[in-house]
Amino acid sequence: MKIFYHPRFKESYRKLTPDIQKKAEGREKIFRQNPFDPRLDTHKLHGKLKKQWSFSIDKRNRILFEFDESDVIFLDIGDHDLYR
C-alpha cells in the first residue's frame, strides 16, 4: 500500500502543533501495518463524505482519507471541523 498526500492534507499538517504532528506520524506507522488496527478507530463516513474514511490521531484529531484501489490518499487532517 502506498500513501499519497493531498495538498490540503499537507497544508493542514503544517498548521498542527509539533506534538500533534508527532502523534500523527505514530498513527500513520500503525496505519501502514494495518489500516483497521483497533487503536485507530478507522471508520467509514456517511452523507456527503460517504466515499471517505477516517481514523483517530487522538480524542480530538483525525485523518480523513480515501482508498484508491491498493493505495490510499490522505485528504485532510485536523479536528472534527474537517468533516464540514
C-alpha positions in Angstrom: 0.0 0.0 0.0 1.3 3.4 -1.0 0.1 6.6 0.7 -0.3 9.8 -1.2 -0.8 13.2 0.4 -3.4 15.6 -1.0 -2.2 19.3 -1.0 -5.0 20.1 1.5 -3.6 17.5 3.9 -0.1 18.9 3.6 -1.3 22.4 4.3 -3.4 21.3 7.3 -0.5 19.2 8.6 1.9 22.2 8.6 -0.6 24.1 10.8 -0.7 21.5 13.5 1.4 21.8 16.7 4.6 19.7 16.7 3.0 17.5 19.4 0.0 16.6 17.2 2.3 16.1 14.2 4.4 13.6 16.1 1.2 11.7 17.2 0.0 11.7 13.6 3.3 10.2 12.4 3.0 7.4 15.0 -0.6 6.7 14.0 0.5 6.6 10.3 3.0 3.9 11.2 0.3 1.8 12.7 -2.0 2.6 9.7 0.7 1.3 7.3 0.9 -2.0 9.2 -2.9 -2.4 9.5 -5.4 0.3 8.4 -8.0 -1.3 10.6 -6.0 -1.7 13.8 -8.4 -1.1 16.7 -6.2 1.6 18.1 -7.0 3.8 15.1 -10.8 3.5 15.3 -10.9 3.5 11.5 -14.5 4.1 10.2 -16.3 4.8 7.0 -18.1 8.2 6.9 -21.6 9.0 5.9 -23.6 11.6 4.0 -21.7 13.8 1.6 -18.4 12.1 2.8 -19.7 8.5 2.2 -16.7 7.6 -0.1 -14.2 8.6 2.6 -12.8 7.1 5.8 -11.3 8.5 8.9 -9.0 7.3 11.7 -8.1 8.8 15.0 -4.9 10.5 16.0 -6.2 11.3 19.5 -9.5 12.1 21.0 -9.8 15.3 19.1 -7.9 14.9 15.8 -8.5 12.7 12.8 -7.0 11.9 9.4 -9.5 11.9 6.5 -8.7 9.5 3.7 -9.9 7.5 0.7 -8.9 4.1 -0.6 -7.8 4.2 -4.3 -7.5 0.6 -5.4 -4.5 -0.7 -3.5 -3.3 2.8 -2.5 -4.6 5.4 0.0 -4.9 9.2 -0.3 -4.7 11.2 2.9 -7.1 14.1 2.2 -7.1 16.2 5.3 -6.0 16.2 9.0 -7.4 18.1 12.0 -10.3 18.2 14.4 -13.9 17.3 13.7 -14.3 20.6 11.7 -12.7 18.8 8.7 -16.0 16.9 8.3 -17.8 20.1 7.3 
